[in-house]
Amino acid sequence: MAVHVAVEDRAAKEEKALRQLTDRLAGTYGDTHSADCVEAMVDAARQRFDGHRIRDFIPILVERIVRRELEQPPVKNNSPQPQPDLRLPLKETDSDAPTFIPADRKRIVWIAAAVMTVVLASVVALVVRQPDSEPIAAAPMSLTTVRGVVGSEKMSFFEDPRVIDALAKHGLKIEVEPAGSRQISTTVDLAEYDFAFPSSAAAAERIQRAGNITAKYTPFSSPMAIATFRPIADLLTQAGIVKPTTPPTFDMEAYLALAEKGTQWDALPGNTTYPVRKNILVATTDPRTSNSAAMYLSVAAYVANDNTIVRGRTAEDHAVSRVSRLFTRQGYTESSSDAPFKDYLANGMGPTPLVWIYESQYMAAAIANQIKSDMVLLYPSPTVLSQHTVVPLDDSGDRLGKLLTTDPDLQRLAAEHGFRPADQSLFTTVAAQHQIPVTPTLIDIVDPPTYDTLEHLLDGVAASYN
């Protein structure tokens, strides 16, 4: 019953469309053809499609046939000429006499047959249909779902529709969950994931050791930086901590000396812009869970160890004794880098005048027009490079790691999210386009300590909280 009703509805729609077509053509060609003539042409063209199942296109095909006939130039005769009564058999009826059409409609039938053949061939090639069924759409490409846990600073990259489309072209659908990079390497159950994507080589190495994994990919990196505000930068320039380079740099050794004394903001000479009674400290994340804080510890420990990479238990203990207060005096700290930077963007310099961040976070915010005129990016001197490292946990994760590292579109999109891909020119081009004051080529970069040394330093700082 439902199929019968659908057929009746389709037939009614076809008749209505043909009536509207007849009226429209009669109005258009009324100067040269009578309404009856137009109606006869439409009817003759329609009859050529009797019995065909592809009904939805009939009005379109009929209109093409009839318009072509109506637009034929009229035959000019200087005097009336007798017209032969040529007739063309169309079909046999139940009687012996054949049914004829007039000679002046003969051309319509031939044109209808020719056009119908060409158009129907095209339609059949494009639309495959069962009797009285709707067109069948092409099936979408099957996507392989790949699940991963990533540092929170990379969530916006994976949520970007352009990144989703670029990965879909390779048959991948990525589902990610955020976590602090040290959390990923220590407490997250990786059994349910296809890849882990922490923000440092050290965290990646720990995952590799635990899972006996040899493969890894580093599709992009980001130096650590400090987000601040123009009044704070000017104040610290007067104090000798910020150097007025382009862009300005933050002297970690001068800062460490000031912080070890417990100097407060209101103790700075001539401070009228931020005269608050709290310690001068760079706000970080929790070093027990977050890679960005571990990178901060790497730099601070290097400076505390007389600008030398920390090696050995004696050097580790000495460095911890000097730098642990940089963390314990902060109070509550977030577990991942996303939250402190969002506070910086939203709340101004009151609660957090100095925030330790990934350069990529500042870049991405600048590209999104979230950076206000009084916000400033400082480069620590020295700083450290955060190597965002994919650790594949199965074949799907390995496939993703390769794509992120080698696919030109994904590398370009990484640069547009503020990361530094292997091709440095992608990053500098984005920075120039958005007029973001960054250092294209960093010089004062130190290597982080070895995996085991960094673990000892982190354990020592963690113990200091007690």
GIPE-V88521 format. One line per field, one symbol per residue. psi: psi as a letter, one per 20 degrees, with the letter a starting at -180 (. if undefined). A space follows every 50 residues. Layout:
psi = ???
This chain:
psi = ghgghhgggggghggghhghgggghhhgkhhiprhhggggggggghhijp iqhnhhighgggggggghghjppqppphqppppqmpqopgqqahrhpqpq qqhiighgggggggggggghggghhhopqrpkrqqoqppqppppppqrpq qhijghgiiphhggghhhhjjpoppqqqqqhhghigipojhjqhqqmrjq hghghgggghjlphqqqnhrrpqqrppaqghgggghghijhpplaorqqo ohghgggghhikprgiippjoihmmqmqqoqppaaoiihphhhhhghggg hgghkllqpppqhghgggghhhihihghihbpqririgghhhhghhiaif hnhppprphhggghhghjkiprhjqqpqoqoraqpoooppopiahghhgg ggghhhpgghgghghijirorhohhgghgggghjlpnrogopgmpqpqrr ggghgggghggghhh.
